[in-house]
Amino acid sequence: MGAAALLLLTACTPLPPQTAASACATPLKPAVQVDLYFGLAAKGREIGEAEWAAFLNEEVTPRFPDGLSVVDVAGQYRNPAGHIARERSKLLVVVVPDAPAHVPKVQAIVDAYKRQFNQLSVLHVERAICATF
């Protein structure tokens, strides 16, 4: 009975997370995927494609000149008034080497977007991945 209980207890114990380095098969290398979701509704108007392109060229590309992807998405969230707000959004995906050098660059992009377009937030998601270029 004690062995069975111990086995059940052990089965519920989470395993330590694998690092990207230990999980990457050659030729892949540890990397980080950064996803930033930018809402396009700004004070009763929508941020246009020309404004987005200028922001991308001035704020994002200089910080991540090696490459990035942008995807048009439809987003929704609960706004501060408690209502569900739906808006067109841009998803920016950047894959960088597994090192902390990207952190201040990402924060500068988020801060610039919030300031320039009077936004409350930018959804920021990161995950460890394996990648090769």
HUFEN-V709162 format. One record per run of one state. SS is the DSSP state (alpha for helix, beta for strand, coil for the rest). FROM is the first residue (numbers start at 0). LEN is the number of residues. If there is no record, write none. Layout:
BEGIN
ss = (SS/SS)
from = (FROM/FROM)
len = (LEN/LEN)
END
This chain:
BEGIN
ss = (coil/alpha/coil/alpha/coil/beta/coil/beta/coil/beta/coil/alpha/coil/beta/coil/beta/coil/alpha/coil/beta/coil)
from = (0/1/12/19/23/28/39/40/42/44/46/48/60/68/78/83/97/101/117/122/131)
len = (1/11/7/4/5/11/1/2/2/2/2/12/8/10/5/14/4/16/5/9/2)
END
